[in-house]
């Protein structure tokens, strides 16, 4: 692989959940947000909320960003141009999620380059109503993801990733036979086990229903964890649809 400072910064990414007491300067915050804005975009369909309430922020991070899909302010611009929004909300949400995710990733990379660590909180969309109340959000602004950030007080290793041949498919999608699937699973599981990741976090997801526990922290790893997560959590879209409705986004025709 090629190597330079940007590549090193990206490949060194890891989630940080312990932060020092050092508070990032206003210049650092401004740099992170401005760099986030420079990500590719469809419509800049986002807004960023910031909390510096260290005692209330997850893991007492000095900064907590909430990246939102924001149709409200774009609709204000349209009104100034004498246009009315006719695009459907599902399309707007997809483009808005692209914009918000790309901005958030730029913020992570630039924060890392300035010596900060970060951790995404993907559950923000299930707490959109509570976040909206806290920040006094107008309708048509939907909290998409949160990003805790600060100077690290820990130095975990980067987490494993799938092997390249399991994610890069040239010209056509291949048949994924048992050998390829097993290799990809082994890469992830052995990597996490070697770091003792789930043992340190005491993060085994409890089984529901009739399944009996057969895993210990000696063999419980990423593929079992992620299968339990998506095989048991949020089987119904109703909860997320209700959050969207509360924020003024209607993705189900009435």
C-alpha positions in Angstrom: 0.0 0.0 0.0 1.0 3.6 -0.6 1.7 5.6 2.6 1.5 9.3 3.5 0.3 11.4 6.4 -3.4 11.4 5.3 -3.4 7.6 4.8 -1.8 7.1 8.2 -4.4 9.3 9.9 -7.3 7.4 8.3 -5.9 3.9 8.9 -5.1 4.8 12.6 -8.8 5.4 13.3 -10.2 3.9 16.4 -13.2 4.6 18.7 -12.3 6.5 21.8 -14.5 6.3 25.0 -12.1 7.8 27.5 -11.1 11.5 27.3 -8.6 13.7 29.1 -9.7 16.9 30.9 -8.1 19.1 28.1 -10.7 21.2 26.4 -10.3 21.8 22.6 -9.8 25.5 21.7 -12.4 27.4 19.8 -9.9 27.4 16.8 -9.9 23.6 16.9 -13.7 23.4 17.0 -13.9 25.8 14.1 -11.4 23.9 12.1 -13.2 20.6 12.6 -16.6 22.0 11.6 -15.2 23.9 8.6 -13.4 20.8 7.4 -16.6 18.9 7.8 -18.3 21.3 5.5 -15.8 20.7 2.8 -17.0 17.1 2.3 -18.8 16.2 -0.9 -22.5 17.0 -0.8 -25.8 16.8 -2.6 -27.4 19.9 -1.1 -25.6 20.6 2.2 -28.8 19.2 3.7 -27.4 19.2 7.3 -26.9 21.2 10.5 -24.6 20.5 13.4 -25.5 20.9 17.0 -22.8 21.2 19.7 -22.8 20.5 23.4 -19.8 21.4 25.6 -21.6 20.1 28.8 -18.8 17.8 29.8 -20.6 16.3 32.8 -23.7 15.4 30.6 -21.9 14.3 27.5 -21.3 10.6 26.8 -18.0 9.4 28.5 -17.6 13.1 29.7 -16.3 14.0 26.3 -15.6 17.8 26.1 -17.4 18.0 22.7 -20.6 16.3 21.6 -21.7 17.0 18.0 -25.1 16.0 16.7 -25.2 15.9 12.9 -28.8 16.5 11.6 -30.6 16.1 8.4 -32.0 19.6 8.0 -34.8 20.4 5.5 -36.1 23.3 7.5 -33.5 25.9 6.5 -33.4 24.7 2.9 -37.1 25.2 2.7 -36.6 28.7 4.0 -34.2 29.3 1.1 -36.7 27.9 -1.4 -39.3 30.2 -0.1 -37.0 33.2 -0.7 -36.6 32.0 -4.3 -40.4 31.6 -4.6 -40.2 27.8 -4.8 -42.2 25.2 -3.0 -40.8 21.8 -1.9 -42.3 18.9 -3.9 -39.6 16.3 -3.6 -40.8 13.3 -1.4 -39.3 13.0 2.1 -37.8 9.6 1.5 -35.6 10.9 -1.3 -34.7 14.0 0.7 -33.8 11.8 3.7 -31.5 9.6 1.6 -29.6 12.6 0.2 -29.6 14.3 3.6 -28.1 11.2 5.2 -25.4 11.1 2.5 -24.6 14.8 3.3 -24.6 14.3 7.1 -22.5 11.1 7.0 -19.9 12.6 4.7 -19.6 15.7 6.9 -19.3 13.6 10.0 -16.5 11.5 8.5 -14.6 14.6 7.5 -14.9 15.8 11.1 -13.6 12.5 12.5 -10.5 12.5 10.2 -9.6 16.1 10.8 -10.1 15.8 14.5 -7.8 12.8 14.5 -5.2 14.8 12.5 -5.3 17.4 15.3 -4.8 14.8 18.0 -8.4 14.3 19.1 -10.3 11.0 19.3 -14.0 10.4 18.7 -16.8 7.9 18.9 -20.0 7.7 16.9 -23.4 7.3 18.6 -25.7 5.7 16.1 -28.7 5.7 18.4 -29.5 9.4 18.0 -32.2 8.7 15.5 -34.1 6.7 18.0 -33.9 9.6 20.5 -34.7 12.3 18.0 -37.6 13.7 19.9 -35.6 14.0 23.1 -32.7 15.7 21.3 -35.1 18.0 19.5 -36.6 19.1 22.8 -33.1 19.7 24.3 -31.9 21.8 21.4 -35.3 23.4 20.6 -35.2 22.1 17.0 -37.8 23.3 14.6 -39.8 20.7 12.6 -38.0 19.2 9.6 -34.7 18.9 11.4 -33.9 15.2 12.2 -30.9 14.2 14.5 -29.1 11.6 12.5 -25.9 10.7 14.4 -23.9 12.0 17.3 -20.1 12.3 17.6 -18.3 12.5 20.9 -14.9 14.0 20.6 -12.0 15.1 22.8 -8.3 14.4 23.5 -7.9 10.6 24.2 -7.1 9.2 27.6 -6.7 5.7 26.1 -4.9 4.3 23.1 -6.7 1.1 21.8 -5.6 -0.5 18.6 -7.6 0.0 15.4 -10.3 -2.5 15.0 -10.2 -5.2 12.3 -11.8 -4.9 8.9 -12.9 -7.5 6.3 -10.3 -8.6 3.9 -10.3 -6.6 0.6 -11.6 -9.5 -1.5 -14.7 -9.5 0.6 -15.6 -5.9 -0.1 -14.1 -5.0 -3.4 -15.8 -6.6 -6.4 -14.6 -5.6 -9.9 -16.9 -5.7 -12.9 -19.5 -8.0 -11.3 -20.7 -9.3 -7.9 -19.1 -12.7 -7.2 -20.6 -15.8 -5.8 -19.6 -15.8 -2.1 -18.9 -19.4 -1.4 -18.4 -20.9 2.1 -14.6 -20.5 1.9 -14.8 -16.8 1.2 -17.4 -16.2 3.9 -15.5 -18.2 6.5 -12.2 -16.4 5.8 -14.0 -13.0 6.2 -15.6 -14.1 9.4 -12.3 -15.5 10.8 -10.5 -12.2 9.9 -12.9 -10.2 12.0 -13.4 -12.6 14.9 -9.7 -13.5 15.4 -8.8 -9.8 15.3 -11.3 -8.8 17.9 -10.5 -11.8 20.1 -6.8 -11.0 20.0 -7.6 -7.5 21.4 -10.0 -8.9 24.0 -12.4 -6.3 22.9 -15.8 -7.7 24.1 -14.3 -9.1 27.3 -12.9 -5.7 28.3 -16.2 -4.0 27.6 -18.3 -6.9 29.1 -20.4 -6.4 26.0 -22.0 -9.7 25.2 -25.5 -9.2 23.9 -28.0 -11.4 25.8 -29.9 -13.9 23.8 -33.6 -13.7 23.5 -36.2 -16.5 22.8 -35.2 -20.1 22.7 -31.6 -19.8 21.8 -29.2 -21.2 24.4 -25.9 -19.5 25.2 -23.0 -21.5 23.9 -20.4 -18.6 23.8 -17.9 -17.4 26.3 -15.6 -14.5 26.0 -13.0 -17.0 24.7 -14.9 -17.3 21.4 -17.6 -14.5 21.4 -16.5 -12.0 18.8 -17.6 -9.6 16.2 -19.7 -11.8 13.8 -21.7 -13.3 16.7 -22.1 -9.9 18.3 -23.4 -8.2 15.1 -25.6 -11.2 14.2 -27.2 -11.0 17.7 -27.6 -7.2 17.3 -29.5 -7.3 13.9 -31.1 -10.6 14.6 -32.8 -9.4 17.7 -33.0 -5.6 17.8 -35.6 -3.3 16.2 -37.5 -5.9 14.2 -40.2 -3.3 13.5 -39.7 0.0 11.7 -42.5 1.6 13.6 -40.3 3.2 16.2 -38.1 5.0 13.7 -41.0 6.0 11.5 -42.7 7.5 14.6 -39.5 9.5 15.3 -39.5 10.8 11.7 -43.2 11.7 11.9 -42.6 13.7 15.1 -39.9 15.7 13.3 -42.1 16.4 10.3 -40.8 13.8 7.8 -43.4 11.6 6.2 -42.0 8.6 4.4 -45.1 6.5 4.4 -47.9 7.7 2.0 -51.1 8.6 3.9 
